[in-house]
Amino acid sequence: MSKNYRAELVGCFGNPIDENPTGVVEEAAFFEKGLNYRYLTVLVKAEDLGKAMDGVRAFHMRGVNLTIPHKVAVLQYLDELSEAAEIIGAVNTVVNNNGVLFGENTDGKGYLMSLVDEGVDVAGKHIAVLGAGGAARAIAVECALAGAKKITVINGNETRGQELVSLLNRRTNASAVYLPWKGTVDIPQDADILSNATSVGLYPNTDQRPDINYDTIRSDMVVTDVIFNDPNSLFLGEAKRRGAKTVNGLGMLARQGALNFKLWTGVDAPQELMMETLKKEFGL
């Protein structure tokens, strides 16, 4: 049999993208499993997304991840969607099945798995979500489908916030409400879990934090952040100082990375290795 020198290509499209460590994690997993795959971390600006998705087909890439600002915009370039991705209205993972681009969303699933790892169950809980973009939609929908009792969407853009609330009320059993984010916002006092699903605090803006009244965070709350770079965000630091249990974005990243790995390769991911690789990258 002749040798095959062509690696299967996967990757991530985004802007900003330089500080995204997903490639290190996925490549460590490929090596562990003896798979000839390569993960490309690619800067793709919003106006170039269509060309980039054409490239997925042209290069016969096995698939890609999408991050800011492409998770919703990519929908127009896809052929098929999973049920979850269709409800959420955002995609973070694409699988190329012989030229047919299939969109899935593993963000919310990875988020829920990271909470389970920390002994947190969303069933019957009130979840307050900061933001209404791709990550927020995934988290809110998956929490609702997992049995959350109430979802409060806190967002500055009322149209987007109300759209997500309408979606949740229409397609899930959770009760969803919109809370306008005008200036410094108070967190509802009956919220059990607070999730920052915005990009505030993401590198290089690690000196920023969401504009909320941090004194409305209770010690019996669980406070989570999708930010993984820096995982020790100012947002979580403020919550920790008020006695809340905190969960950073590393678990979500590792868990959704494992789901992506299986979608692309058909092989179960080495999840412990992926988490340890992430921790090593951040010196934890």
MARZA-731966 format. One record per residue (C-alpha): residue number from 1; y, z, x negated. Coordinates in nm, 3 decimals, always signed. Layout:
# MARZA-731966
(NUM,(Y,Z,X))
...
END
This chain:
# MARZA-731966
(1,(+0.000,+0.000,+0.000))
(2,(+0.344,-0.090,-0.134))
(3,(+0.599,+0.184,-0.184))
(4,(+0.883,+0.235,+0.064))
(5,(+1.211,+0.301,-0.113))
(6,(+1.417,+0.312,+0.207))
(7,(+1.503,+0.657,+0.334))
(8,(+1.557,+0.728,+0.702))
(9,(+1.928,+0.794,+0.750))
(10,(+2.087,+1.057,+0.972))
(11,(+2.427,+1.220,+0.946))
(12,(+2.737,+1.362,+1.104))
(13,(+3.057,+1.187,+1.219))
(14,(+3.374,+1.393,+1.251))
(15,(+3.732,+1.464,+1.149))
(16,(+3.772,+1.712,+0.983))
(17,(+3.428,+1.694,+0.824))
(18,(+3.455,+1.781,+0.453))
(19,(+3.363,+2.147,+0.500))
(20,(+3.070,+2.091,+0.737))
(21,(+2.753,+2.230,+0.571))
(22,(+2.499,+2.079,+0.810))
(23,(+2.382,+1.823,+0.554))
(24,(+2.280,+2.091,+0.306))
(25,(+2.072,+2.263,+0.573))
(26,(+1.904,+1.949,+0.707))
(27,(+1.826,+1.813,+0.361))
(28,(+1.666,+2.144,+0.261))
(29,(+1.449,+2.117,+0.572))
(30,(+1.357,+1.753,+0.498))
(31,(+1.253,+1.849,+0.145))
(32,(+1.048,+2.144,+0.272))
(33,(+0.858,+1.917,+0.510))
(34,(+0.820,+1.632,+0.260))
(35,(+1.020,+1.384,+0.468))
(36,(+1.209,+1.092,+0.314))
(37,(+1.530,+1.147,+0.512))
(38,(+1.892,+1.158,+0.393))
(39,(+2.183,+1.325,+0.577))
(40,(+2.526,+1.162,+0.537))
(41,(+2.843,+1.361,+0.608))
(42,(+3.092,+1.094,+0.714))
(43,(+3.466,+1.109,+0.785))
(44,(+3.523,+0.912,+1.106))
(45,(+3.866,+0.905,+1.267))
(46,(+3.901,+0.888,+1.644))
(47,(+4.012,+0.525,+1.645))
(48,(+3.709,+0.421,+1.436))
(49,(+3.433,+0.585,+1.640))
(50,(+3.324,+0.261,+1.807))
(51,(+3.280,+0.089,+1.471))
(52,(+3.092,+0.390,+1.337))
(53,(+2.849,+0.383,+1.629))
(54,(+2.796,+0.010,+1.571))
(55,(+2.707,+0.114,+1.216))
(56,(+2.435,+0.346,+1.344))
(57,(+2.257,+0.041,+1.484))
(58,(+2.347,-0.191,+1.197))
(59,(+2.215,+0.054,+0.934))
(60,(+1.911,+0.142,+1.148))
(61,(+2.007,+0.508,+1.120))
(62,(+1.764,+0.743,+1.291))
(63,(+2.052,+0.933,+1.447))
(64,(+2.374,+1.127,+1.399))
(65,(+2.549,+1.447,+1.491))
(66,(+2.896,+1.433,+1.646))
(67,(+3.159,+1.699,+1.585))
(68,(+3.533,+1.727,+1.648))
(69,(+3.683,+1.510,+1.801))
(70,(+3.397,+1.283,+1.909))
(71,(+3.164,+1.481,+2.139))
(72,(+3.308,+1.344,+2.463))
(73,(+3.444,+1.011,+2.338))
(74,(+3.099,+0.905,+2.209))
(75,(+2.958,+0.885,+2.563))
(76,(+3.096,+0.533,+2.614))
(77,(+2.889,+0.403,+2.322))
(78,(+2.553,+0.543,+2.433))
(79,(+2.272,+0.384,+2.634))
(80,(+2.098,+0.695,+2.769))
(81,(+2.174,+1.064,+2.817))
(82,(+1.956,+1.370,+2.860))
(83,(+1.997,+1.561,+3.184))
(84,(+2.179,+1.843,+3.004))
(85,(+2.415,+1.605,+2.823))
(86,(+2.491,+1.428,+3.151))
(87,(+2.586,+1.756,+3.322))
(88,(+2.783,+1.884,+3.023))
(89,(+2.963,+1.555,+2.971))
(90,(+2.948,+1.588,+2.592))
(91,(+2.703,+1.492,+2.319))
(92,(+2.654,+1.640,+1.973))
(93,(+2.333,+1.458,+1.881))
(94,(+2.235,+1.092,+1.903))
(95,(+1.885,+0.953,+1.847))
(96,(+1.847,+0.583,+1.771))
(97,(+1.529,+0.460,+1.939))
(98,(+1.501,+0.104,+1.807))
(99,(+1.861,+0.022,+1.893))
(100,(+1.875,+0.229,+2.212))
(101,(+2.115,+0.518,+2.152))
(102,(+2.008,+0.838,+2.332))
(103,(+2.254,+1.126,+2.362))
(104,(+2.156,+1.493,+2.373))
(105,(+2.353,+1.816,+2.354))
(106,(+2.198,+2.093,+2.147))
(107,(+2.516,+2.303,+2.110))
(108,(+2.462,+2.517,+2.418))
(109,(+2.089,+2.551,+2.358))
(110,(+2.154,+2.659,+1.999))
(111,(+2.417,+2.905,+2.122))
(112,(+2.174,+3.067,+2.366))
(113,(+1.902,+3.087,+2.102))
(114,(+2.143,+3.256,+1.861))
(115,(+2.222,+3.518,+2.127))
(116,(+1.852,+3.580,+2.189))
(117,(+1.811,+3.632,+1.815))
(118,(+2.068,+3.913,+1.846))
(119,(+1.902,+4.067,+2.151))
(120,(+2.162,+3.936,+2.397))
(121,(+2.058,+3.800,+2.739))
(122,(+2.313,+3.608,+2.949))
(123,(+2.124,+3.642,+3.278))
(124,(+2.336,+3.822,+3.537))
(125,(+2.633,+3.845,+3.299))
(126,(+2.999,+3.745,+3.325))
(127,(+3.085,+3.504,+3.042))
(128,(+3.450,+3.441,+2.946))
(129,(+3.485,+3.115,+2.753))
(130,(+3.791,+3.022,+2.549))
(131,(+3.839,+2.646,+2.566))
(132,(+3.719,+2.358,+2.781))
(133,(+3.624,+2.096,+2.521))
(134,(+3.279,+1.975,+2.415))
(135,(+3.149,+2.305,+2.273))
(136,(+3.293,+2.506,+2.564))
(137,(+3.134,+2.274,+2.819))
(138,(+2.795,+2.301,+2.648))
(139,(+2.810,+2.680,+2.626))
(140,(+2.932,+2.727,+2.982))
(141,(+2.674,+2.494,+3.136))
(142,(+2.379,+2.630,+2.937))
(143,(+2.480,+2.992,+3.012))
(144,(+2.505,+2.905,+3.381))
(145,(+2.166,+2.735,+3.379))
(146,(+2.022,+3.042,+3.201))
(147,(+2.130,+3.267,+3.487))
(148,(+2.483,+3.383,+3.406))
(149,(+2.642,+3.528,+3.719))
(150,(+3.002,+3.428,+3.654))
(151,(+3.186,+3.201,+3.411))
(152,(+3.560,+3.236,+3.348))
(153,(+3.708,+2.930,+3.177))
(154,(+4.025,+3.015,+2.983))
(155,(+4.216,+2.704,+2.882))
(156,(+4.573,+2.585,+2.835))
(157,(+4.520,+2.244,+2.990))
(158,(+4.471,+2.318,+3.359))
(159,(+4.323,+1.977,+3.441))
(160,(+4.044,+2.014,+3.185))
(161,(+3.988,+2.379,+3.274))
(162,(+3.961,+2.311,+3.646))
(163,(+3.736,+2.014,+3.581))
(164,(+3.486,+2.235,+3.397))
(165,(+3.507,+2.502,+3.669))
(166,(+3.441,+2.240,+3.937))
(167,(+3.144,+2.107,+3.741))
(168,(+2.992,+2.455,+3.708))
(169,(+3.039,+2.536,+4.075))
(170,(+2.898,+2.202,+4.180))
(171,(+2.600,+2.168,+3.946))
(172,(+2.491,+2.530,+3.873))
(173,(+2.437,+2.856,+4.060))
(174,(+2.704,+3.045,+3.863))
(175,(+3.041,+3.135,+4.016))
(176,(+3.312,+2.979,+3.799))
(177,(+3.688,+3.047,+3.794))
(178,(+3.978,+2.912,+3.592))
(179,(+4.217,+3.142,+3.405))
(180,(+4.536,+2.974,+3.275))
(181,(+4.601,+3.021,+2.904))
(182,(+4.979,+3.050,+2.895))
(183,(+5.088,+3.252,+2.594))
(184,(+4.886,+3.560,+2.503))
(185,(+4.607,+3.595,+2.759))
(186,(+4.423,+3.910,+2.874))
(187,(+4.043,+3.895,+2.879))
(188,(+3.898,+3.986,+3.223))
(189,(+3.791,+4.348,+3.216))
(190,(+3.457,+4.281,+3.384))
(191,(+3.355,+4.021,+3.123))
(192,(+3.032,+4.103,+2.939))
(193,(+3.045,+3.825,+2.680))
(194,(+3.353,+3.658,+2.528))
(195,(+3.302,+3.326,+2.352))
(196,(+3.558,+3.148,+2.137))
(197,(+3.458,+2.784,+2.190))
(198,(+3.781,+2.643,+2.043))
(199,(+3.834,+2.515,+1.689))
(200,(+4.100,+2.781,+1.619))
(201,(+4.008,+2.946,+1.290))
(202,(+3.807,+2.652,+1.156))
(203,(+3.863,+2.567,+0.789))
(204,(+4.122,+2.503,+0.653))
(205,(+4.307,+2.706,+0.919))
(206,(+4.114,+3.026,+0.854))
(207,(+4.435,+3.231,+0.885))
(208,(+4.454,+3.149,+1.257))
(209,(+4.300,+3.322,+1.557))
(210,(+4.303,+3.251,+1.932))
(211,(+4.612,+3.386,+2.109))
(212,(+4.458,+3.657,+2.325))
(213,(+4.537,+4.023,+2.384))
(214,(+4.280,+4.175,+2.148))
(215,(+4.331,+4.519,+2.302))
(216,(+4.158,+4.385,+2.615))
(217,(+3.833,+4.353,+2.417))
(218,(+3.606,+4.645,+2.508))
(219,(+3.356,+4.816,+2.279))
(220,(+3.071,+4.728,+2.517))
(221,(+3.147,+4.354,+2.504))
(222,(+2.958,+4.095,+2.303))
(223,(+3.207,+3.867,+2.125))
(224,(+3.092,+3.532,+1.984))
(225,(+3.254,+3.254,+1.785))
(226,(+3.139,+2.894,+1.741))
(227,(+3.330,+2.885,+1.411))
(228,(+3.090,+2.879,+1.116))
(229,(+3.338,+2.807,+0.838))
(230,(+3.456,+3.079,+0.779))
(231,(+3.181,+3.272,+0.969))
(232,(+3.385,+3.591,+0.916))
(233,(+3.668,+3.468,+1.138))
(234,(+3.981,+3.670,+1.211))
(235,(+3.881,+3.653,+1.578))
(236,(+3.550,+3.831,+1.515))
(237,(+3.719,+4.074,+1.277))
(238,(+3.958,+4.184,+1.550))
(239,(+3.668,+4.227,+1.794))
(240,(+3.465,+4.425,+1.544))
(241,(+3.756,+4.661,+1.483))
(242,(+3.751,+4.738,+1.854))
(243,(+3.382,+4.826,+1.845))
(244,(+3.243,+4.509,+2.005))
(245,(+2.913,+4.355,+1.900))
(246,(+2.992,+4.025,+1.726))
(247,(+2.788,+3.708,+1.674))
(248,(+2.922,+3.441,+1.437))
(249,(+2.861,+3.067,+1.449))
(250,(+2.594,+3.049,+1.179))
(251,(+2.306,+3.124,+1.416))
(252,(+2.422,+2.860,+1.661))
(253,(+2.455,+2.606,+1.379))
(254,(+2.110,+2.683,+1.238))
(255,(+1.941,+2.680,+1.576))
(256,(+2.096,+2.355,+1.697))
(257,(+2.022,+2.207,+1.354))
(258,(+1.655,+2.287,+1.405))
(259,(+1.660,+2.119,+1.746))
(260,(+1.826,+1.811,+1.595))
(261,(+1.564,+1.802,+1.318))
(262,(+1.283,+1.786,+1.574))
(263,(+1.460,+1.516,+1.778))
(264,(+1.498,+1.290,+1.474))
(265,(+1.168,+1.352,+1.297))
(266,(+0.925,+1.469,+1.564))
(267,(+0.834,+1.755,+1.327))
(268,(+0.894,+2.126,+1.394))
(269,(+1.182,+2.252,+1.180))
(270,(+1.149,+2.527,+0.918))
(271,(+1.396,+2.752,+1.102))
(272,(+1.389,+3.051,+0.868))
(273,(+1.454,+2.827,+0.569))
(274,(+1.747,+2.663,+0.748))
(275,(+1.910,+2.997,+0.827))
(276,(+1.858,+3.125,+0.474))
(277,(+2.009,+2.804,+0.335))
(278,(+2.316,+2.853,+0.552))
(279,(+2.355,+3.215,+0.445))
(280,(+2.329,+3.112,+0.080))
(281,(+2.598,+2.847,+0.128))
(282,(+2.839,+3.114,+0.255))
(283,(+2.739,+3.381,+0.006))
(284,(+2.595,+3.610,+0.274))
END
